[in-house]
Amino acid sequence: MIGAGIHPGDLLIVDRSLSAENNKVAIVAINGELTVKRLSRQSDCLYLLAENPHCAKIEVTEEMDAKIWGIVTTVIHPL
C-alpha cells in the first residue's frame, strides 16, 4: 500500500463502525487472511486494489469468503 502512504511496520488505526465506501482503505479478511486494500466499486463488481503497481487488483466474487473487517482511519509511521 505504498501508494496510499502505508509502509511495512506502520500502525493502522481501524474503525469497524464505518461503512465500506468506494475508495476507502480497508482491512479485508479473504479466506481467513487479513489484507489491507483500497475498495473500488465498478459497475456491479467490487475490487480490492493494492496501491502497488506490482500487484494485480482482486475481484471479490461470491465464491470467496471475503469480509470487510474495518476502515483504516489513521496511519502511524514509526520513528
C-alpha positions as a Markdown table, in Angstrom:
| # | Residue | x | y | z |
|---|---|---|---|---|
| 1 | Met | 0.0 | 0.0 | 0.0 |
| 2 | Ile | 3.0 | 2.2 | -0.7 |
| 3 | Gly | 0.9 | 4.4 | -3.0 |
| 4 | Ala | -1.5 | 5.1 | -0.1 |
| 5 | Gly | 1.3 | 6.1 | 2.2 |
| 6 | Ile | 1.2 | 2.8 | 4.2 |
| 7 | His | 4.6 | 1.2 | 4.7 |
| 8 | Pro | 5.8 | -2.0 | 6.4 |
| 9 | Gly | 5.9 | -1.5 | 10.1 |
| 10 | Asp | 3.2 | 1.2 | 10.2 |
| 11 | Leu | 0.5 | 1.1 | 12.8 |
| 12 | Leu | -3.0 | 1.3 | 11.4 |
| 13 | Ile | -6.0 | 2.7 | 13.3 |
| 14 | Val | -9.1 | 1.0 | 12.1 |
| 15 | Asp | -12.8 | 1.9 | 12.8 |
| 16 | Arg | -15.1 | -1.1 | 12.5 |
| 17 | Ser | -18.2 | 1.0 | 12.8 |
| 18 | Leu | -17.6 | 2.9 | 9.5 |
| 19 | Ser | -19.4 | 1.9 | 6.2 |
| 20 | Ala | -17.3 | 0.3 | 3.5 |
| 21 | Glu | -17.4 | 3.1 | 0.9 |
| 22 | Asn | -15.8 | 3.3 | -2.6 |
| 23 | Asn | -12.2 | 4.4 | -2.5 |
| 24 | Lys | -11.7 | 3.8 | 1.2 |
| 25 | Val | -8.7 | 1.8 | 2.5 |
| 26 | Ala | -10.0 | -1.2 | 4.4 |
| 27 | Ile | -8.8 | -4.3 | 6.3 |
| 28 | Val | -10.3 | -7.2 | 4.5 |
| 29 | Ala | -10.4 | -10.9 | 5.5 |
| 30 | Ile | -10.1 | -13.1 | 2.4 |
| 31 | Asn | -10.4 | -16.8 | 3.2 |
| 32 | Gly | -9.3 | -16.2 | 6.8 |
| 33 | Glu | -6.3 | -14.0 | 6.0 |
| 34 | Leu | -6.2 | -10.2 | 6.7 |
| 35 | Thr | -5.0 | -7.8 | 4.0 |
| 36 | Val | -5.0 | -4.0 | 3.5 |
| 37 | Lys | -6.6 | -2.9 | 0.3 |
| 38 | Arg | -8.4 | 0.1 | -1.3 |
| 39 | Leu | -12.1 | -0.6 | -2.1 |
| 40 | Ser | -13.1 | 0.0 | -5.7 |
| 41 | Arg | -16.7 | -0.5 | -6.8 |
| 42 | Gln | -17.0 | -0.6 | -10.6 |
| 43 | Ser | -20.5 | -1.3 | -12.1 |
| 44 | Asp | -21.7 | -4.4 | -10.1 |
| 45 | Cys | -18.2 | -5.6 | -9.2 |
| 46 | Leu | -16.1 | -4.9 | -6.0 |
| 47 | Tyr | -12.3 | -4.8 | -6.5 |
| 48 | Leu | -9.6 | -4.7 | -3.9 |
| 49 | Leu | -6.7 | -2.5 | -5.0 |
| 50 | Ala | -3.2 | -2.9 | -3.6 |
| 51 | Glu | -1.9 | 0.7 | -4.4 |
| 52 | Asn | 1.3 | -1.1 | -5.7 |
| 53 | Pro | 2.0 | -1.3 | -9.4 |
| 54 | His | 3.5 | -4.8 | -8.9 |
| 55 | Cys | 0.2 | -6.2 | -7.5 |
| 56 | Ala | -2.9 | -7.0 | -9.5 |
| 57 | Lys | -6.3 | -6.0 | -8.4 |
| 58 | Ile | -8.5 | -8.6 | -6.8 |
| 59 | Glu | -12.1 | -9.1 | -7.9 |
| 60 | Val | -14.3 | -10.1 | -5.0 |
| 61 | Thr | -16.6 | -13.0 | -6.1 |
| 62 | Glu | -19.4 | -14.9 | -4.4 |
| 63 | Glu | -17.1 | -17.9 | -4.2 |
| 64 | Met | -14.7 | -16.1 | -2.0 |
| 65 | Asp | -15.0 | -15.9 | 1.8 |
| 66 | Ala | -14.4 | -12.1 | 1.9 |
| 67 | Lys | -15.4 | -9.8 | 4.8 |
| 68 | Ile | -14.6 | -6.2 | 5.3 |
| 69 | Trp | -13.2 | -6.1 | 8.8 |
| 70 | Gly | -12.9 | -2.3 | 9.2 |
| 71 | Ile | -11.9 | 1.0 | 7.6 |
| 72 | Val | -8.4 | 2.5 | 8.1 |
| 73 | Thr | -8.7 | 6.0 | 9.6 |
| 74 | Thr | -5.1 | 6.8 | 10.6 |
| 75 | Val | -1.6 | 5.6 | 9.7 |
| 76 | Ile | 1.1 | 6.0 | 12.3 |
| 77 | His | 4.7 | 5.8 | 11.0 |
| 78 | Pro | 7.3 | 4.5 | 13.5 |
| 79 | Leu | 10.2 | 6.8 | 14.4 |
